[in-house]
Amino acid sequence: MKLFAIRDYRHLFSAQIIALFGTGLATVALGLLAYDLAGPRAGAVLATALTIKMVMYVVIAPIAGAYADRLPRRAFLTLLDVIRAAVVLALPFVTEVWHIYVLIGVLQAASAAFTPTFQAVIPDIVTEESQYTRALSASQVAYTMESLLSPVLAALALLFMTFNWLFVGTSIGFVVSAVLVLSTRIPNATPSGRTGAWERISSGLITFVRTSRLRGIMGLNLVVAAAGSIVVVNTVNYVRDQLGGSQAAVAWMLAASGGGTLIVALILPRVLDRIADRAVMMTGALVLLVGVVGAVGMSAIQIASATVTAPIWVLIGAGMALIVTPTGRVIRGATPKEGLPGAFAAQFSLSHLAWLITYPIAGWIGTLFGLTLAWSILGILAAVGAAAAVVVWPRAQNAEVLVGATEPEAVSPQTGVPHASGGDQGRVLVAEIEQAECTLAAGQCACVRTV
């Protein structure tokens, strides 16, 4: 595969996979640790821990993105991996709930700085549009390791050891990730030219507010968070208390959602060669709405069956991938190169702001008033986000032109726009046209064009 012939990308991708293996183990272990300390209140404890995580992401990520072009990115990413390894290694020794909150705060502050910096590195290493699309998909596949392969490994590991050892695996993953990052030749970011602290921090957010496609992503972020919170927060209590499942059963149910994500992420690159990003992402919103409605119905009529729950979890995972995978392409097409670190940081922060809203609903309201009410509220929020995305991101502003290098153009029956009838190598995305829209950055107006 041409993408993995790029040495630096190959090393970074390997680092991402290994770190995510560890993160996936820690995700399962954290839920089980919360259940061990709090029992029936595990959902509320987990929601609080995840809310702390989201606060760190919302606050830290824009700052990290604003100053990413002033830092040696390789050294910065390595340092953050080392910090995360040390913090995770301390989690098995906690004896009080508040210990979890403190350590999660430190851990997620490091992750909040790491992720937008890592995302902004990829377009500097993978410069060809078609390969960048595949890099985004590969990255999404890697993220599913946290919700698919890692929970499966956790389920197997729990047959032979206690969940505390899963934290040790996470720490090892971060150390190996740091070593791989050190082995890469990561270019430093293009200087943005902004000097004021607020200007640097707010530039990405301003770009989102002033660009219709990016405003649409903001609405879709809420859809993803509303549906995803059901899986992330409530799976532990639902499987253990409603279904009467074991610790391993929790991991398998999380893996079901990851399976839906993985399947979609694998097939999306070819789909995105032919179908507009907007169409794919709006389809994802519809899939997530169906998944949430299914979850609410299952809870309301008290169907306690893993054979019913698992397909709904798969559906939610698939819908999330349909929205998340093309997001990087849309951001890249709407943002000048020098503004990418700030834009990626803004998306990281804004998407997790949505999770900051939905995590407490899933955990606290679910614990106090029941899952049916909590999931119904999340369903309403998902519908609001989907409707907002449709309104602020009109279909007419997402016309994509695909041309072929080897064969005459034909009209796609799916999209109604010209494309080449040849193979993948003969199709390249040459322009995305928005009607009278410009991206404003650093006081200048740059018309949107993807090449």
C-alpha positions in Angstrom: 0.0 0.0 0.0 1.4 3.3 -1.1 0.4 5.1 2.1 2.5 2.8 4.3 5.5 3.2 2.1 5.9 6.6 3.7 8.3 5.8 6.6 7.4 8.6 9.0 3.7 7.9 8.6 4.2 4.2 9.1 6.0 4.9 12.4 3.4 7.4 13.6 0.6 5.0 12.7 2.3 2.2 14.6 2.7 4.5 17.6 -1.0 5.4 17.4 -2.1 1.7 17.2 0.1 0.7 20.2 -1.0 3.6 22.3 -4.6 2.9 21.5 -4.3 -0.8 22.4 -3.2 0.4 25.8 -5.9 3.1 25.9 -8.5 0.5 25.1 -7.4 -1.7 27.9 -7.5 1.3 30.3 -11.1 2.2 29.1 -12.3 -1.3 30.1 -10.3 -1.3 33.3 -11.5 2.2 34.3 -15.2 1.1 34.0 -14.5 -2.0 36.1 -12.5 0.0 38.7 -15.5 2.4 39.0 -17.8 -0.6 39.5 -15.5 -2.1 42.0 -15.4 1.1 44.1 -19.0 2.4 43.6 -21.1 -0.6 42.6 -24.5 0.5 41.2 -23.2 4.1 41.2 -20.5 3.2 38.7 -22.2 5.0 35.9 -22.2 8.3 37.9 -18.5 7.8 38.8 -17.5 7.0 35.3 -19.5 10.0 34.0 -17.7 12.3 36.4 -14.3 10.9 35.4 -15.2 11.3 31.7 -16.6 14.8 32.4 -13.2 15.8 33.8 -11.6 14.4 30.7 -13.9 16.5 28.5 -13.2 19.7 30.5 -9.4 19.1 30.0 -10.0 18.6 26.3 -12.1 21.7 25.9 -9.7 23.9 27.8 -6.3 22.5 26.9 -6.7 21.5 23.2 -7.1 25.1 21.8 -4.1 26.3 23.8 -2.0 23.4 22.5 -3.2 24.0 19.0 -2.5 27.7 19.2 1.2 27.2 20.2 1.9 24.0 18.2 3.8 25.9 15.6 6.2 27.2 18.3 7.1 23.8 19.8 9.4 21.0 18.5 6.5 18.6 17.8 8.4 15.3 18.0 9.8 16.2 21.5 6.5 17.5 22.6 4.6 14.3 21.6 7.2 12.1 23.2 7.0 14.0 26.5 3.2 13.7 26.6 3.4 9.9 26.0 5.8 9.6 28.9 3.5 11.6 31.2 0.5 9.4 30.2 2.5 6.2 30.9 3.4 7.4 34.4 -0.1 8.4 35.3 -1.8 5.2 34.1 0.7 3.2 36.0 -0.6 4.8 39.2 -4.3 4.0 38.6 -4.1 0.4 39.9 -3.1 1.7 43.3 -6.2 4.0 43.9 -8.4 3.2 46.9 -10.8 6.2 46.7 -13.0 7.6 44.0 -11.4 11.0 44.2 -8.1 9.4 43.4 -9.5 8.5 40.0 -10.6 12.0 39.4 -7.2 13.5 40.1 -5.3 11.0 37.9 -7.8 11.2 35.1 -7.4 15.0 35.1 -3.6 14.8 34.7 -3.9 12.0 32.1 -6.4 13.7 29.9 -4.6 17.1 30.1 -1.7 15.3 28.4 -4.0 13.6 25.9 -5.7 16.9 25.1 -2.4 18.4 24.1 -1.3 15.2 22.2 -4.2 14.5 19.9 -4.6 17.8 18.0 -0.8 18.0 17.6 -0.8 14.5 16.2 -3.7 15.2 13.9 -2.1 18.3 12.5 1.1 16.4 11.7 -0.6 13.9 9.3 -1.3 16.4 6.4 2.4 17.5 6.6 3.6 14.0 6.1 0.9 12.7 3.7 0.5 15.4 1.1 -1.3 13.6 -1.7 -5.1 14.1 -1.4 -6.1 10.5 -2.2 -3.5 9.1 0.2 -4.5 11.6 2.9 -8.1 10.3 2.7 -6.8 6.8 3.3 -4.6 8.1 6.1 -7.8 9.5 7.8 -9.5 6.2 7.3 -6.5 4.2 8.7 -6.5 6.6 11.7 -10.2 5.8 12.3 -9.4 2.1 12.1 -6.7 2.6 14.7 -9.1 4.4 17.0 -11.4 1.4 16.8 -8.7 -0.6 18.5 -9.9 1.1 21.7 -13.4 -0.1 21.2 -12.9 -3.4 19.4 -9.7 -5.3 19.6 -8.6 -3.9 22.9 -11.9 -4.9 24.6 -11.6 -8.3 23.1 -8.0 -8.6 24.5 -9.3 -7.3 27.8 -12.0 -10.0 27.8 -9.5 -12.7 27.2 -7.0 -11.2 29.8 -9.7 -11.0 32.4 -10.0 -14.8 32.3 -6.5 -15.0 33.8 -5.9 -11.8 35.8 -7.6 -9.0 37.6 -8.5 -5.7 35.7 -5.7 -3.8 37.5 -3.1 -5.4 35.2 -4.8 -3.8 32.2 -3.5 -0.5 33.4 0.0 -1.9 33.2 -0.6 -2.8 29.6 -1.7 0.8 28.9 1.5 2.2 30.4 3.6 -0.1 28.3 1.7 1.0 25.2 2.5 4.7 25.9 6.2 4.0 26.4 6.4 2.1 23.1 4.5 4.9 21.4 7.0 7.4 22.7 9.9 5.4 21.2 8.2 5.2 17.8 7.5 8.9 17.8 11.2 9.6 18.5 12.1 7.5 15.5 10.2 9.8 13.1 11.2 12.9 11.2 8.2 15.1 12.1 8.4 18.6 10.5 7.7 21.5 12.7 4.5 23.4 12.0 4.3 26.3 9.5 4.4 29.5 11.6 1.0 31.0 11.8 2.2 34.6 12.0 -0.1 35.3 14.9 1.4 36.9 18.0 -1.4 37.6 20.4 -2.3 34.8 22.8 -6.1 35.2 22.4 -5.7 35.5 18.6 -3.7 32.3 18.5 -6.2 30.4 20.7 -9.4 31.7 19.0 -8.3 31.5 15.3 -9.5 28.0 14.8 -12.8 28.6 16.6 -13.4 31.7 14.5 -12.8 29.6 11.3 -15.4 27.1 12.5 -18.0 29.8 13.2 -17.5 31.6 9.9 -17.5 28.5 7.6 -20.7 26.7 6.9 -19.2 23.2 6.4 -17.5 23.5 9.8 -20.6 24.8 11.5 -22.3 21.6 10.1 -19.6 19.6 11.8 -20.4 21.3 15.1 -23.9 20.0 14.8 -22.8 16.5 13.9 -20.4 16.5 16.9 -23.5 16.7 19.1 -25.1 13.7 17.3 -22.0 11.6 17.8 -21.6 12.5 21.4 -25.3 11.9 22.3 -25.3 8.4 20.8 -21.7 7.5 21.8 -22.4 8.4 25.5 -24.9 5.6 25.7 -22.2 3.1 24.8 -19.3 4.6 26.7 -21.0 5.5 30.0 -23.9 3.0 30.4 -22.5 -0.2 29.0 -20.9 -1.3 32.3 -24.0 -0.9 34.4 -26.4 -2.1 31.7 -24.4 -5.3 31.1 -23.7 -6.0 34.7 -27.0 -5.0 36.3 -29.6 -5.4 33.5 -28.2 -8.3 31.5 -26.5 -10.0 34.5 -23.2 -10.2 32.5 -19.6 -10.7 33.7 -16.6 -8.4 33.4 -15.7 -10.1 30.2 -19.3 -9.5 28.9 -18.8 -5.8 29.3 -15.7 -5.9 27.1 -17.5 -8.0 24.4 -20.4 -5.5 24.3 -18.0 -2.6 23.9 -16.4 -4.6 21.1 -19.7 -4.9 19.3 -19.9 -1.1 18.9 -16.3 -1.1 17.8 -17.1 -3.7 15.2 -19.6 -1.4 13.6 -17.0 1.4 13.5 -14.4 -0.9 12.0 -16.5 -2.2 9.2 -17.5 1.2 8.1 -14.0 2.7 8.4 -12.7 -0.1 6.1 -15.1 0.5 3.3 -15.3 4.3 3.5 -12.2 5.3 1.4 -13.7 4.0 -1.8 -17.1 5.4 -0.9 -15.6 8.9 -0.4 -13.9 8.7 -3.8 -17.5 8.8 -5.3 -19.8 10.3 -2.8 -19.7 13.8 -1.2 -18.5 14.0 2.4 -21.7 15.7 3.4 -23.9 12.9 2.1 -21.9 10.3 4.0 -21.9 12.3 7.2 -25.6 13.1 7.1 -26.2 9.4 6.5 -24.2 8.7 9.7 -26.4 11.1 11.6 -29.5 9.2 10.5 -28.0 5.9 11.4 -27.2 7.3 14.9 -30.7 8.6 15.4 -32.0 5.1 14.5 -29.6 3.6 17.0 -30.6 5.9 19.8 -34.3 5.3 19.2 -33.6 1.6 19.3 -31.8 1.9 22.6 -34.7 4.0 24.1 -37.3 1.5 22.9 -35.2 -1.4 24.3 -35.0 0.3 27.7 -38.6 1.5 27.8 -40.1 -2.0 27.2 -37.4 -3.6 29.4 -35.9 -6.0 26.9 -32.9 -7.5 28.8 -31.2 -9.4 26.0 -27.7 -9.3 24.7 -28.9 -10.4 21.2 -31.0 -7.2 21.0 -28.5 -4.9 22.6 -25.5 -5.9 20.5 -27.0 -4.9 17.1 -28.0 -1.5 18.5 -24.4 -1.0 19.7 -23.1 -2.1 16.3 -25.4 0.5 14.6 -24.2 3.3 16.9 -20.5 2.4 16.2 -21.2 2.4 12.4 -22.9 5.8 12.5 -20.1 7.3 14.5 -17.6 6.2 11.8 -19.7 7.6 9.0 -19.4 11.1 10.6 -15.9 11.0 12.2 -13.9 9.5 9.3 -14.6 12.3 6.7 -14.3 15.1 9.3 -10.5 15.6 8.7 -11.0 16.0 5.0 -13.7 18.7 5.5 -11.5 20.6 7.9 -8.5 20.4 5.6 -10.5 21.6 2.6 -11.9 24.6 4.5 -8.7 25.8 6.2 -5.4 27.3 4.9 -2.3 25.2 5.7 -1.0 27.5 8.3 -4.3 27.4 10.1 -4.6 23.6 10.3 -3.1 23.2 13.8 -5.6 25.7 15.2 -8.5 24.2 13.2 -7.8 20.6 14.3 -7.4 21.9 17.9 -10.8 23.7 17.6 -12.5 20.5 16.3 -10.9 18.5 19.1 -12.2 21.0 21.6 -15.6 21.5 20.1 -16.3 17.8 19.6 -15.4 17.2 23.3 -17.5 20.1 24.4 -20.4 18.1 23.0 -19.3 15.0 25.0 -19.0 17.3 28.1 -22.8 17.9 27.7 -23.8 14.3 27.0 -21.6 12.4 29.5 -23.3 13.8 32.6 -26.7 13.1 31.1 -25.9 9.5 30.4 -24.2 9.0 33.8 -25.9 11.2 36.4 -29.4 11.2 35.0 -29.2 7.5 34.1 -28.2 6.7 37.7 -30.7 8.9 39.4 -33.8 8.6 37.1 -33.1 5.6 34.9 -31.7 4.9 31.5 -34.9 5.4 29.6 -35.1 9.1 30.6 -31.4 9.7 30.1 -31.4 8.0 26.6 -34.6 9.9 25.6 -32.9 13.2 26.4 -29.8 12.2 24.5 -32.1 11.2 21.5 -33.5 14.7 21.5 -30.1 16.3 21.6 -29.0 14.0 18.7 -32.1 15.1 16.6 -31.3 18.8 17.4 -27.7 18.4 16.3 -28.7 16.6 13.1 -31.3 19.2 12.2 -28.8 22.1 12.8 -26.2 20.4 10.6 -28.7 20.1 7.7 -29.7 23.8 8.0 -26.2 25.4 8.4 -24.5 23.1 5.8 -26.7 23.3 2.7 -26.3 20.6 0.1 -25.7 23.2 -2.7 -22.5 24.3 -0.9 -20.9 20.8 -1.2 -20.7 20.2 -4.9 -17.7 18.0 -5.6 -16.1 17.6 -9.1 -14.2 14.4 -9.8 -12.2 14.0 -13.0 -10.4 11.1 -14.5 -6.9 11.0 -16.0 -7.4 8.0 -18.2 -11.1 7.7 -19.3 -13.9 10.1 -20.3 -16.1 11.5 -17.6 -19.4 10.0 -16.7 -22.1 11.1 -14.4 -22.3 9.3 -11.1 -25.7 7.8 -10.4 -25.2 8.3 -6.7 -24.2 12.0 -6.7 -25.1 13.3 -10.1 -21.7 14.9 -10.5 -19.0 14.1 -13.1 -16.4 11.5 -12.2 -14.0 9.3 -14.0 -15.1 5.8 -14.8 -11.5 4.5 -14.4 -9.8 3.0 -11.3 -8.8 4.8 -8.1 -5.6 6.0 -9.6 -7.5 7.8 -12.3 -9.7 9.8 -9.9 -8.6 12.8 -7.9 -10.5 15.4 -6.1 -9.8 18.7 -7.7 -12.2 21.1 -6.3 -14.9 21.6 -3.7 -17.0 24.7 -4.5 -18.8 26.7 -2.0 -21.2 29.5 -3.1 -19.8 32.9 -2.1 -18.1 31.5 1.0 -14.7 32.4 2.3 -12.7 31.3 5.3 -11.5 34.2 7.3 -8.2 33.7 9.1 -5.7 36.2 10.5 -7.7 39.1 9.2 -7.6 37.8 5.6 -10.2 36.2 3.3 -9.1 33.0 1.5 -11.6 31.4 -0.8 -12.1 27.7 0.0 -10.6 25.3 -2.5 -9.4 21.7 -2.1 -6.7 20.5 -4.5 
